[in-house]
């Protein structure tokens, strides 16, 4: 019998490296591949490419359908114990006043706006957009008399362009799968979201940048300066949030100047002020009901009541380029 020579140290080292590479290779194959490829996910609401944009990086994509109107796509980490990232799409019925329900506005000067084929608002954690009205009763989760809406949420923040694309894609996917796609092709192309401005000190002779909209003497607690943040466009929808420097309670007044029909539908048959601006019917919406102060505190701060505030803003807009 021929005796086998004992394996050399170098041979044992090569074998060990080969074993490690095999294990790593198996993990990579299991956790680095998108097993869905280009197929559609979540009942066809979004594509694999949509999910890749919203959940970039390595790891396997999987999905779970919590209900007929909710679906979550999850990407595992590179390793079995790695961080998981999630994208959830929900179809919901919002109230007729949405997104302008009192003290609960879902759009404001701090929002990045979507207007055009898709109307909604996004931030770095997701967003919402309206479905076509034809989807009422057709898309799951929708009810007669309410606004059919898609909501998207992400477990980690992403770029605004990314959240805008996935919200738009979800609107298009839900509409197509439900047989209620709008004739204008909603969801086909998404313009870049209209980003909010930085928060800056207000010029009280030209509040929110509107010439003639003056609130002289307006000051917060302890004489705090007024701050403002704007978003949108006067061509479609424009918003301004007013707050006091150093105040953690958030805006004391939110202002909306709305022309786009998808949003003005929320304000019809209400007491919201209307006027003609640039030849188009325009609504001026004001919301300050969530700010925790009494009427006497409001007067002491130098802020007129809502009726007078709305009149001052309309007068300022009529004399500005916004309505020229």
HELIX and SHEET records of a PDB file:
HELIX    1   1 UNK A    9  UNK A   31  1                                  23    
HELIX    2   2 UNK A   48  UNK A   54  1                                   7    
HELIX    3   3 UNK A  133  UNK A  135  5                                   3    
HELIX    4   4 UNK A  160  UNK A  178  1                                  19    
HELIX    5   5 UNK A  207  UNK A  209  5                                   3    
HELIX    6   6 UNK A  221  UNK A  223  5                                   3    
HELIX    7   7 UNK A  261  UNK A  264  1                                   4    
HELIX    8   8 UNK A  295  UNK A  301  1                                   7    
HELIX    9   9 UNK A  306  UNK A  318  1                                  13    
HELIX   10  10 UNK A  321  UNK A  323  5                                   3    
SHEET    1   A 2 UNK A  40  UNK A  41  0                                        
SHEET    2   A 2 UNK A  46  UNK A  47 -1                                        
SHEET    1   B 7 UNK A  61  UNK A  67  0                                        
SHEET    2   B 7 UNK A  70  UNK A  75 -1                                        
SHEET    3   B 7 UNK A  85  UNK A  94 -1                                        
SHEET    4   B 7 UNK A 147  UNK A 154 -1                                        
SHEET    5   B 7 UNK A 126  UNK A 130 -1                                        
SHEET    6   B 7 UNK A 120  UNK A 123 -1                                        
SHEET    7   B 7 UNK A 112  UNK A 114 -1                                        
SHEET    1   C 6 UNK A 200  UNK A 201  0                                        
SHEET    2   C 6 UNK A 226  UNK A 233 -1                                        
SHEET    3   C 6 UNK A 237  UNK A 244 -1                                        
SHEET    4   C 6 UNK A 253  UNK A 258 -1                                        
SHEET    5   C 6 UNK A 280  UNK A 287 -1                                        
SHEET    6   C 6 UNK A 273  UNK A 277 -1                                        
END                                                                             
